């Protein structure tokens, strides 16, 4: 991975993402009805929050694009 600063999230940035995600999930929780698109986004955001909760990410992480199907 290159030293490109945009390819890395700091621990502070991860905390900010978790905050924003929880805030949006709260907004959706108070809505009586969500569109199909919003339901899909909510499910994706819940999965993202689960990943961000990993203690291994507390000090930051590198971002990289996924390759082919075997790259998970």
C-alpha positions, 0 to 999 in steps of 0.5 A: 500500500502506498503512503497516500494519506487518503488511503488510511483512516486514523483512530479519530476518523474511525470514532467519527464514522461510528458516531455518524453511523449511530446517529443515522441509525437513530434517525432511521429508528425513529421513522415509522416507515423506510423506503426499500433503499433506506432499508438496504442502506440501514442494513449496510450501515449496521454491518459497517458499524460491526466492522468498525467496532473491532478493537483492532481498528482502534488506532486506525486502518488502511483502506484498499480496494477489493480485488477479484472474488477470492479477495475477502 
